[in-house]
Amino acid sequence: MFEQILSITKNFAIVKVASNINDDILNYNVILEDKDKRILGEIDEVVNDEAKISFLGEFINNRFFSGIIRRPTLKANIRIINQQELGELVGDNDDKTMILGTSPLYNNYPIKVNINEMFSNHMAIFGNTGSGKTCGVARIIQNFFSMKDKIPFNSNIFIFNNTSEYDAAFRDINKLNSNFNYKLYTTDKDDPSGNPIKIPLWIMEVDDYANILDITDYFQINIIEKMLCFVSIFAKNDEESIRYKNHLIAKAIISVLYSNQVAAKIRDQIFNILTDCYTDQLNLDVEVPGIGYTREFRKCFDIDNHGEFVERILVTKYIQSFVDNNTKWKEEYEPLFFTLDQLETALNFTLISEGLLLNEKSYSEAIALKVKLHAINNSSNKEFFDVPNFITAEQYINSFLLTPNNGRVQLVNFVLEEVDDRLAKSIVKVISRILFKYAKRLQPRGSMPMNIMLEEAHRYVQRDNDINILGYNIFERIAKEGRKFGVIMNLITQRPTELSETVLSQCSNFVIFKLNHPTDLEYIRKMVPNISSDVIEKQKSLQSGTCVAFGRMMRIPMIVKMQMPNPEPQSANASIYDKWMVEWKGQ
């Protein structure tokens, strides 16, 4: 079959092949055997009885090592790899493997991957719509849970998706083994099969509120920090919190009362303060005691013929009685139960405590937060933050991973239907940060590995403004640091160009189904480490359900045929023929 090596370069050899070869040998792996060297190569192209064979690595003592230092000589013998060598390449010699798929080049020989190398490294899964990407992901997970000798009982896989397509593939996972359990969380309030997605307000931190409220300026972070301090004080609703509210209202009113403004504007601003922030002692309807009479608070701000308040002295004396500059108020955030209504009240007090009423630019930025929080609190989205009882972060995560009878849940599917892209991205970011922070605190480090799978990852993993305002993006932080703590991401998308470059550069494993868009192909060529033009060319001619897999989990890049998942996800196109066509016997 192989007659003679014609030339050898740094990375490949040109070999003369027999003219009577009838088999398709393209992409086959061969051995260039020379004295004590066994170099593994791959046939990249055959032109005019000459084959180009790229060097992939070397077999030393029957173990394969990627990359080469020594090259074969022109007198080396060339042959197709044998059974033992193929077994080494596809993971037969590793007892910690699972089935990925089969090799269409080698009579559907099973291809195995090391579980640790696959699930402890970030992975990217690319492919056009209809390329078999979703079915491939479902098949990988089903293969993982179909192992017999050792089962992934303690696995923690979290899937985020904008549709429920994976539900059909995983809902009956306990039929594979009664110890396995699956949970569906959804934003669809009318789906009786799923649990509602809920996020406790007190578990969220400043960065989470910055994402939920879509902040646009660094100044707004200070407002959120103050808001959280206030809500932890006011939620106690004790005597001290009431005194502090009165103190804040009184200080705000005095600052406006003695500002260099006309009386009418001062009155309007004070009324605005007391509309949003009030107590039993300080509100527009409270009776202010004078000498021998009382007057309703709002009446104290009637303006006389000289443009002055009729009861300026009375109201000033009354307000100053609530100013308490001697008490050292504890303004530190303390996680405790509170509601969105209480949070909105805390934000209102924050706005008056910062003296923002007299600063037009700052007030505008602050009002933007108020409008967004108010919109959430007065919409159906409020339900996503309506948790009735106080729970810790650990209890929150355990609620995902436990069944009602305290069974172990291995696979959690979050379906983000019925919400807009901005809120969906914020929810994914918040839950991912909670998982990451929890994992970082665990001792020993990495004692509870978690795998986050992001379907339609280009909707979430982008270069957002939080890089500039918060100084980081949670997905980029997980990409850089997550492996140390056992938090791993899988990015599943048909548009790799829309992904964050930083996150993609940290991926060590790749499963690429057919991609056609030239911009995506060029992006992958530039961003994916150690990818060759040969890999790019291979995926262009792939059939649906077939991929090119390479990275830490693979000895060499290989074409892998995925079996159809059983049961299948609901990812197929709508059947136009069945829905549109009807029998017609007319003329």
C-alpha positions as CSV (number, residue, x, y, z in Angstrom):
1,M,0.0,0.0,0.0
2,F,2.7,2.5,1.0
3,E,5.7,2.2,-1.3
4,Q,8.2,4.9,-0.4
5,I,8.8,8.0,1.7
6,L,9.6,10.8,-0.8
7,S,10.3,13.6,1.6
8,I,10.0,14.6,5.3
9,T,9.4,18.0,6.7
10,K,9.1,19.3,10.3
11,N,5.4,18.3,10.5
12,F,4.6,15.8,7.8
13,A,5.9,13.3,5.2
14,I,5.1,12.9,1.6
15,V,4.7,9.2,0.8
16,K,4.2,7.4,-2.6
17,V,1.2,5.0,-2.4
18,A,0.3,2.1,-4.7
19,S,-1.8,3.1,-7.7
20,N,-4.2,0.2,-7.3
21,I,-5.5,1.2,-3.8
22,N,-9.3,0.9,-3.8
23,D,-10.0,1.8,-0.2
24,D,-10.6,5.4,1.0
25,I,-7.6,5.9,3.3
26,L,-8.1,9.6,4.0
27,N,-8.0,10.4,7.7
28,Y,-6.6,6.9,8.5
29,N,-3.9,6.7,11.2
30,V,-0.6,5.1,10.2
31,I,2.6,4.1,11.9
32,L,6.0,5.2,10.5
33,E,8.2,2.5,12.0
34,D,12.0,3.1,12.1
35,K,14.4,1.2,14.3
36,D,13.3,2.1,17.9
37,K,10.8,4.7,16.7
38,R,7.1,4.4,16.1
39,I,5.7,7.6,14.9
40,L,1.9,8.0,14.6
41,G,0.7,9.9,11.6
42,E,-2.6,10.7,9.9
43,I,-3.3,10.7,6.1
44,D,-4.5,14.2,5.4
45,E,-4.7,14.1,1.6
46,V,-3.9,11.8,-1.4
47,V,-3.0,13.4,-4.7
48,N,-1.6,11.7,-7.8
49,D,-0.5,8.6,-5.9
50,E,1.1,10.6,-3.2
51,A,-0.1,10.9,0.4
52,K,0.5,13.7,2.9
53,I,0.9,12.2,6.3
54,S,1.0,14.6,9.3
55,F,2.9,13.6,12.4
56,L,0.8,13.4,15.6
57,G,2.9,11.7,18.2
58,E,5.0,8.7,19.2
59,F,4.4,5.3,20.8
60,I,7.0,4.6,23.5
61,N,6.7,1.2,25.3
62,N,3.2,0.9,23.8
63,R,2.0,4.2,25.4
64,F,1.1,7.1,23.2
65,F,2.6,10.5,23.7
66,S,1.4,13.5,21.8
67,G,3.9,15.6,19.8
68,I,7.2,14.4,18.5
69,I,10.9,15.2,19.0
70,R,12.4,12.6,16.7
71,R,11.3,12.2,13.1
72,P,11.4,9.0,11.0
73,T,14.0,8.5,8.3
74,L,13.3,8.1,4.6
75,K,13.7,4.3,5.1
76,A,11.0,4.0,7.7
77,N,8.3,1.4,7.1
78,I,4.7,2.6,6.9
79,R,1.6,0.6,7.9
80,I,-2.0,1.1,9.1
81,I,-2.1,1.1,12.9
82,N,-2.9,-2.3,14.5
83,Q,-5.5,-3.3,17.1
84,Q,-3.3,-2.6,20.1
85,E,-2.3,0.8,18.9
86,L,-5.8,1.8,18.1
87,G,-6.9,0.6,21.5
88,E,-4.3,2.9,23.1
89,L,-5.6,5.9,21.1
90,V,-9.3,5.4,21.9
91,G,-8.9,4.7,25.6
92,D,-9.0,0.9,25.9
93,N,-6.1,0.9,28.2
94,D,-7.7,3.3,30.7
95,D,-10.0,2.0,33.4
96,K,-11.5,5.5,34.2
97,T,-13.2,6.0,30.9
98,M,-16.7,6.3,29.4
99,I,-18.0,5.8,25.9
100,L,-18.1,9.0,23.8
101,G,-19.1,7.5,20.5
102,T,-17.7,5.3,17.7
103,S,-15.2,5.7,15.0
104,P,-16.7,5.7,11.5
105,L,-13.2,5.2,10.1
106,Y,-12.5,2.0,12.0
107,N,-15.7,0.0,11.6
108,N,-17.5,1.8,14.4
109,Y,-14.9,1.0,17.0
110,P,-15.9,2.5,20.4
111,I,-14.1,5.7,21.3
112,K,-13.6,6.2,25.1
113,V,-12.6,9.3,27.0
114,N,-11.1,9.7,30.4
115,I,-13.9,10.9,32.7
116,N,-11.6,13.1,34.8
117,E,-10.0,14.8,31.7
118,M,-13.4,15.4,30.2
119,F,-15.4,16.7,33.2
120,S,-12.6,18.5,35.1
121,N,-11.8,20.8,32.1
122,H,-13.8,23.5,30.5
123,M,-15.4,22.2,27.2
124,A,-16.8,23.9,24.1
125,I,-19.4,22.2,21.9
126,F,-20.0,23.9,18.6
127,G,-22.3,23.1,15.7
128,N,-24.9,24.5,13.3
129,T,-28.6,24.1,14.0
130,G,-29.4,20.6,12.8
131,S,-25.8,19.3,13.1
132,G,-26.7,17.0,15.9
133,K,-25.3,19.2,18.7
134,T,-28.2,18.9,21.1
135,C,-28.6,15.1,20.5
136,G,-24.8,14.8,21.0
137,V,-24.9,16.5,24.4
138,A,-27.8,14.4,25.5
139,R,-26.0,11.2,24.3
140,I,-22.9,12.2,26.3
141,I,-24.8,12.6,29.5
142,Q,-26.8,9.4,28.9
143,N,-23.6,7.5,28.3
144,F,-22.2,8.9,31.5
145,F,-25.2,7.7,33.5
146,S,-25.2,4.3,31.7
147,M,-22.0,3.0,33.2
148,K,-22.4,-0.3,35.1
149,D,-19.4,-1.0,37.4
150,K,-19.1,2.5,38.8
151,I,-21.9,5.0,38.8
152,P,-21.7,8.8,39.1
153,F,-23.9,8.9,42.2
154,N,-22.2,12.1,43.6
155,S,-22.2,14.1,40.3
156,N,-23.6,17.6,40.2
157,I,-24.6,18.7,36.7
158,F,-26.5,22.0,36.2
159,I,-27.9,22.7,32.7
160,F,-29.2,26.1,31.7
161,N,-31.3,26.4,28.6
162,N,-33.9,28.7,27.1
163,T,-36.2,25.7,26.2
164,S,-37.2,22.4,27.8
165,E,-35.7,20.3,24.9
166,Y,-33.5,18.3,27.3
167,D,-36.4,17.4,29.6
168,A,-37.6,14.5,27.5
169,A,-34.0,13.1,27.3
170,F,-33.4,13.1,31.1
171,R,-36.7,13.0,33.0
172,D,-36.6,9.2,33.2
173,I,-32.9,8.9,34.1
174,N,-33.8,6.9,37.2
175,K,-34.8,4.0,34.9
176,L,-31.1,3.6,34.2
177,N,-30.5,3.3,37.9
178,S,-32.9,3.8,40.7
179,N,-30.2,5.9,42.6
180,F,-30.3,8.6,39.9
181,N,-32.6,11.6,40.1
182,Y,-33.3,14.5,37.8
183,K,-34.9,17.9,38.6
184,L,-36.5,20.5,36.4
185,Y,-36.6,24.1,37.4
186,T,-38.5,26.5,35.1
187,T,-39.6,30.1,34.7
188,D,-42.8,28.9,33.1
189,K,-45.4,29.3,35.9
190,D,-47.9,27.1,34.0
191,D,-45.6,24.0,33.7
192,P,-46.8,21.6,36.5
193,S,-43.8,19.2,35.9
194,G,-41.2,21.7,37.0
195,N,-40.2,23.5,40.1
196,P,-40.3,27.3,40.0
197,I,-37.0,29.1,39.8
198,K,-36.5,31.1,43.0
199,I,-33.5,33.1,44.2
200,P,-33.4,34.3,47.9
201,L,-32.8,38.0,48.0
202,W,-30.5,37.8,51.0
203,I,-28.1,35.3,49.3
204,M,-27.5,37.7,46.5
205,E,-24.6,40.2,46.9
206,V,-23.8,43.6,45.5
207,D,-22.6,42.2,42.2
208,D,-25.7,40.1,41.7
209,Y,-28.0,43.2,42.2
210,A,-25.7,45.0,39.8
211,N,-26.5,42.4,37.2
212,I,-30.2,42.1,38.0
213,L,-30.6,45.9,37.9
214,D,-28.4,46.3,34.9
215,I,-26.3,49.1,36.3
216,T,-24.5,51.4,33.9
217,D,-22.3,53.5,36.2
218,Y,-19.8,52.7,38.9
219,F,-21.6,55.2,41.2
220,Q,-24.6,52.9,41.3
221,I,-22.6,50.3,43.1
222,N,-22.3,52.6,46.2
223,I,-26.1,53.0,46.2
224,I,-26.6,49.2,46.1
225,E,-24.2,48.7,48.9
226,K,-26.0,51.3,51.0
227,M,-29.4,49.8,50.1
228,L,-28.3,46.3,51.4
229,C,-27.0,47.8,54.6
230,F,-30.3,49.6,55.2
231,V,-32.5,46.6,54.3
232,S,-30.7,44.5,56.9
233,I,-31.4,47.1,59.5
234,F,-35.0,47.9,58.6
235,A,-36.0,44.3,58.1
236,K,-35.6,43.8,61.9
237,N,-38.4,46.4,62.4
238,D,-37.3,47.1,66.0
239,E,-37.1,50.3,67.9
240,E,-33.6,51.1,66.8
241,S,-34.5,50.6,63.1
242,I,-37.4,53.0,63.5
243,R,-35.2,55.6,65.2
244,Y,-32.7,55.3,62.4
245,K,-35.5,55.8,59.8
246,N,-36.6,58.9,61.5
247,H,-33.0,60.1,61.7
248,L,-32.5,59.6,58.0
249,I,-35.8,61.3,57.1
250,A,-35.1,64.3,59.4
251,K,-31.6,64.8,58.0
252,A,-32.9,64.7,54.4
253,I,-35.6,67.2,55.1
254,I,-33.3,69.6,56.9
255,S,-30.8,69.5,54.0
256,V,-33.5,70.4,51.6
257,L,-35.1,72.9,53.9
258,Y,-31.9,74.9,54.2
259,S,-30.9,74.6,50.6
260,N,-30.7,77.7,48.3
261,Q,-34.0,77.1,46.5
262,V,-37.4,78.8,46.3
263,A,-40.0,77.7,48.8
264,A,-42.2,75.9,46.3
265,K,-39.4,73.7,45.1
266,I,-38.3,72.9,48.7
267,R,-41.9,71.9,49.5
268,D,-42.1,69.6,46.5
269,Q,-38.9,67.9,47.4
270,I,-39.9,67.4,51.0
271,F,-43.2,66.0,49.9
272,N,-41.4,63.6,47.6
273,I,-39.2,62.5,50.5
274,L,-42.2,61.8,52.7
275,T,-44.1,60.0,49.9
276,D,-41.4,57.3,49.6
277,C,-40.0,57.4,53.1
278,Y,-42.2,57.7,56.1
279,T,-42.8,56.4,59.6
280,D,-45.6,56.8,62.2
281,Q,-43.8,59.8,63.6
282,L,-42.7,61.4,60.3
283,N,-45.3,61.5,57.5
284,L,-47.4,64.0,55.6
285,D,-50.4,63.4,57.8
286,V,-48.9,63.4,61.3
287,E,-50.1,66.1,63.6
288,V,-47.2,68.4,64.6
289,P,-47.7,69.8,68.2
290,G,-47.3,73.6,68.6
291,I,-48.0,75.9,71.7
292,G,-51.7,75.4,72.3
293,Y,-52.5,73.9,68.9
294,T,-51.5,71.2,66.4
295,R,-51.1,71.4,62.7
296,E,-51.0,68.6,60.0
297,F,-47.5,68.2,58.8
298,R,-48.3,69.0,55.1
299,K,-50.1,72.2,56.2
300,C,-46.8,73.4,57.8
301,F,-45.5,74.0,54.3
302,D,-48.2,76.4,53.1
303,I,-46.5,79.5,51.6
304,D,-47.4,83.0,52.8
305,N,-47.4,86.2,50.8
306,H,-43.7,86.7,51.5
307,G,-42.8,83.3,49.9
308,E,-42.1,81.7,53.3
309,F,-43.5,78.7,55.0
310,V,-46.1,79.6,57.5
311,E,-44.8,77.2,60.2
312,R,-41.1,77.1,59.3
313,I,-40.0,77.4,63.0
314,L,-42.5,74.8,64.2
315,V,-41.6,72.2,61.5
316,T,-37.9,72.8,62.0
317,K,-38.1,72.2,65.7
318,Y,-40.2,69.1,65.2
319,I,-37.9,67.6,62.6
320,Q,-34.7,68.3,64.5
321,S,-36.1,66.4,67.5
322,F,-35.6,63.2,65.4
323,V,-31.9,63.9,64.4
324,D,-29.7,61.6,66.5
325,N,-26.0,62.4,65.8
326,N,-24.9,60.7,69.0
327,T,-25.8,57.2,68.1
328,K,-23.2,55.3,66.1
329,W,-25.5,53.4,63.6
330,K,-24.3,50.0,62.5
331,E,-24.3,50.2,58.7
332,E,-23.1,46.7,57.8
333,Y,-25.0,44.2,55.7
334,E,-26.2,41.2,57.6
335,P,-28.0,38.5,55.6
336,L,-31.5,38.0,57.0
337,F,-35.0,37.5,55.6
338,F,-36.4,40.4,53.6
339,T,-38.8,41.0,50.7
340,L,-38.7,43.0,47.5
341,D,-41.0,45.5,49.2
342,Q,-38.6,46.0,52.0
343,L,-35.7,46.2,49.5
344,E,-37.5,48.9,47.6
345,T,-38.1,50.8,50.9
346,A,-34.4,50.5,51.7
347,L,-33.5,51.9,48.3
348,N,-35.8,54.9,48.8
349,F,-34.1,55.7,52.1
350,T,-30.7,55.3,50.4
351,L,-31.7,57.9,47.9
352,I,-32.6,60.5,50.5
353,S,-29.6,59.6,52.8
354,E,-27.0,60.4,50.1
355,G,-28.3,63.9,49.5
356,L,-28.9,63.0,45.9
357,L,-31.9,65.3,45.6
358,L,-29.6,68.2,45.2
359,N,-27.3,66.6,42.7
360,E,-29.0,66.3,39.3
361,K,-26.6,63.8,37.7
362,S,-26.3,61.5,40.7
363,Y,-30.0,61.7,41.2
364,S,-30.6,60.6,37.6
365,E,-28.4,57.6,38.0
366,A,-30.1,56.7,41.3
367,I,-33.6,57.1,39.9
368,A,-32.6,54.6,37.1
369,L,-32.0,52.0,39.8
370,K,-35.3,52.9,41.5
371,V,-37.3,52.5,38.3
372,K,-35.7,49.1,37.5
373,L,-36.3,47.7,41.0
374,H,-39.8,49.0,41.1
375,A,-40.5,47.4,37.7
376,I,-39.4,44.0,39.0
377,N,-41.4,44.4,42.2
378,N,-44.6,45.3,40.2
379,S,-44.3,42.6,37.5
380,S,-44.6,38.8,37.3
381,N,-40.8,38.6,37.6
382,K,-41.3,39.3,41.3
383,E,-42.1,35.7,41.8
384,F,-38.6,34.6,41.0
385,F,-37.4,36.3,44.2
386,D,-40.3,35.3,46.4
387,V,-38.8,32.8,48.9
388,P,-41.1,32.5,51.9
389,N,-38.5,31.5,54.6
390,F,-34.9,32.3,55.4
391,I,-32.4,29.8,54.0
392,T,-28.6,29.8,53.8
393,A,-26.6,29.5,50.6
394,E,-25.8,25.9,51.5
395,Q,-29.5,25.1,52.1
396,Y,-30.3,26.8,48.8
397,I,-27.8,24.6,46.8
398,N,-28.9,21.5,48.7
399,S,-32.5,22.2,47.7
400,F,-31.4,21.7,44.1
401,L,-29.6,18.4,44.9
402,L,-32.2,16.7,47.1
403,T,-35.5,15.0,46.3
404,P,-38.5,15.5,48.6
405,N,-37.6,12.2,50.3
406,N,-33.9,13.2,50.7
407,G,-32.7,11.3,47.7
408,R,-29.7,12.5,45.7
409,V,-30.2,14.6,42.5
410,Q,-27.4,14.3,40.0
411,L,-28.9,16.3,37.1
412,V,-30.6,19.7,37.5
413,N,-32.1,21.4,34.4
414,F,-32.9,25.1,34.5
415,V,-35.3,26.2,31.8
416,L,-35.4,29.9,31.2
417,E,-38.6,30.2,29.1
418,E,-41.1,33.1,29.4
419,V,-38.4,35.7,30.4
420,D,-36.5,38.1,28.3
421,D,-32.8,37.6,27.4
422,R,-31.6,40.2,29.9
423,L,-33.3,38.7,32.9
424,A,-32.4,35.2,31.8
425,K,-28.7,36.1,31.6
426,S,-28.9,37.8,35.0
427,I,-30.5,34.7,36.6
428,V,-27.8,32.4,35.1
429,K,-25.0,34.7,36.3
430,V,-26.5,34.9,39.8
431,I,-26.9,31.2,40.3
432,S,-23.5,30.5,38.7
433,R,-21.9,33.0,41.1
434,I,-23.7,31.4,44.1
435,L,-22.4,27.9,43.1
436,F,-18.9,29.2,42.5
437,K,-18.6,31.1,45.8
438,Y,-20.0,28.0,47.7
439,A,-17.4,25.8,46.0
440,K,-14.6,28.1,46.9
441,R,-15.5,27.9,50.6
442,L,-15.5,24.1,50.7
443,Q,-12.7,22.3,52.5
444,P,-10.9,20.3,51.3
445,R,-10.8,22.3,48.1
446,G,-12.6,20.7,45.2
447,S,-14.6,18.3,47.4
448,M,-17.8,18.9,45.6
449,P,-17.2,19.3,41.8
450,M,-19.9,21.0,39.8
451,N,-20.4,21.0,36.1
452,I,-22.3,24.0,34.6
453,M,-23.6,23.3,31.0
454,L,-24.7,26.4,29.2
455,E,-26.9,25.6,26.1
456,E,-27.1,28.6,23.8
457,A,-24.0,29.9,25.6
458,H,-23.7,32.9,23.3
459,R,-26.8,34.3,25.1
460,Y,-24.9,34.4,28.5
461,V,-21.1,34.2,28.0
462,Q,-20.5,37.6,26.4
463,R,-18.1,40.5,27.1
464,D,-20.6,42.5,29.1
465,N,-20.3,45.9,30.8
466,D,-19.8,44.2,34.2
467,I,-16.1,43.9,33.2
468,N,-15.8,47.7,33.3
469,I,-18.0,48.3,36.3
470,L,-17.5,45.4,38.6
471,G,-14.0,44.6,37.4
472,Y,-14.9,41.0,36.4
473,N,-17.4,38.8,34.7
474,I,-18.5,35.7,36.6
475,F,-18.1,33.4,33.6
476,E,-14.6,34.7,32.9
477,R,-13.8,34.2,36.6
478,I,-15.0,30.6,36.6
479,A,-13.1,30.0,33.3
480,K,-9.9,31.2,34.9
481,E,-10.3,29.9,38.5
482,G,-13.1,27.3,38.4
483,R,-10.9,24.2,37.8
484,K,-9.1,24.7,41.1
485,F,-12.4,24.5,43.0
486,G,-14.1,21.9,40.8
487,V,-16.5,24.3,39.0
488,I,-16.4,23.5,35.3
489,M,-18.3,25.1,32.3
490,N,-19.5,23.5,29.1
491,L,-20.3,26.0,26.4
492,I,-22.8,24.7,23.8
493,T,-23.5,27.1,20.9
494,Q,-23.9,27.6,17.2
495,R,-22.4,31.0,17.3
496,P,-18.9,30.9,18.8
497,T,-18.0,34.4,17.5
498,E,-20.4,35.8,20.1
499,L,-18.7,34.2,23.0
500,S,-16.3,35.9,25.4
501,E,-12.7,35.4,24.0
502,T,-11.4,35.0,27.5
503,V,-13.7,32.2,28.4
504,L,-13.2,30.4,25.1
505,S,-9.4,30.6,25.5
506,Q,-9.7,28.6,28.8
507,C,-11.5,25.7,27.2
508,S,-9.3,22.5,27.0
509,N,-11.8,20.2,25.3
510,F,-13.7,20.7,22.1
511,V,-16.5,18.8,20.3
512,I,-17.2,20.4,17.0
513,F,-20.1,19.4,14.8
514,K,-20.6,20.8,11.4
515,L,-20.1,24.5,11.1
516,N,-20.5,26.4,7.9
517,H,-20.3,30.1,8.6
518,P,-16.9,31.4,7.5
519,T,-16.7,33.9,10.3
520,D,-17.2,31.2,13.0
521,L,-14.6,29.0,11.3
522,E,-12.1,31.8,11.2
523,Y,-12.8,32.7,14.9
524,I,-12.3,29.1,16.0
525,R,-9.1,28.9,14.0
526,K,-7.7,32.0,15.9
527,M,-9.1,31.4,19.3
528,V,-9.0,27.6,19.9
529,P,-5.5,26.6,21.1
530,N,-3.6,24.0,19.1
531,I,-6.3,23.6,16.5
532,S,-5.0,22.8,13.0
533,S,-6.4,23.6,9.6
534,D,-6.9,19.8,9.2
535,V,-9.4,19.8,12.0
536,I,-11.2,22.7,10.5
537,E,-11.4,21.0,7.2
538,K,-12.6,17.7,8.7
539,Q,-15.7,19.2,10.3
540,K,-16.9,20.8,7.0
541,S,-17.9,17.5,5.6
542,L,-19.4,15.9,8.7
543,Q,-22.7,14.2,8.7
544,S,-25.4,15.1,11.3
545,G,-24.5,13.5,14.6
546,T,-20.8,13.2,13.7
547,C,-18.2,15.5,15.3
548,V,-14.5,16.2,15.6
549,A,-13.4,15.7,19.2
550,F,-10.0,16.9,20.5
551,G,-8.4,18.3,23.6
552,R,-7.3,17.0,27.0
553,M,-9.9,14.2,26.9
554,M,-8.6,12.8,23.6
555,R,-5.2,11.3,22.7
556,I,-5.5,12.7,19.2
557,P,-8.2,14.6,17.3
558,M,-10.7,12.0,16.1
559,I,-13.9,11.9,14.1
560,V,-16.6,10.6,16.4
561,K,-20.0,9.3,15.4
562,M,-22.6,9.8,18.2
563,Q,-25.4,7.4,18.7
564,M,-28.9,8.9,18.8
565,P,-29.9,9.5,22.5
566,N,-32.6,7.3,23.9
567,P,-35.0,9.0,24.7
568,E,-34.3,11.9,22.4
569,P,-34.5,15.6,23.3
570,Q,-37.2,17.6,21.7
571,S,-34.8,19.5,19.4
572,A,-36.1,18.4,15.9
573,N,-37.6,20.8,13.4
574,A,-41.3,21.2,13.4
575,S,-42.9,18.8,10.8
576,I,-44.3,21.1,8.2
577,Y,-45.7,18.2,6.1
578,D,-47.7,16.7,9.0
579,K,-49.0,20.1,10.1
580,W,-49.8,21.8,6.8
581,M,-50.7,19.0,4.4
582,V,-54.2,17.4,4.3
583,E,-55.8,14.9,2.0
584,W,-57.6,16.5,-1.0
585,K,-59.9,14.8,-3.3
586,G,-61.4,17.8,-5.0
587,Q,-60.8,19.1,-8.5
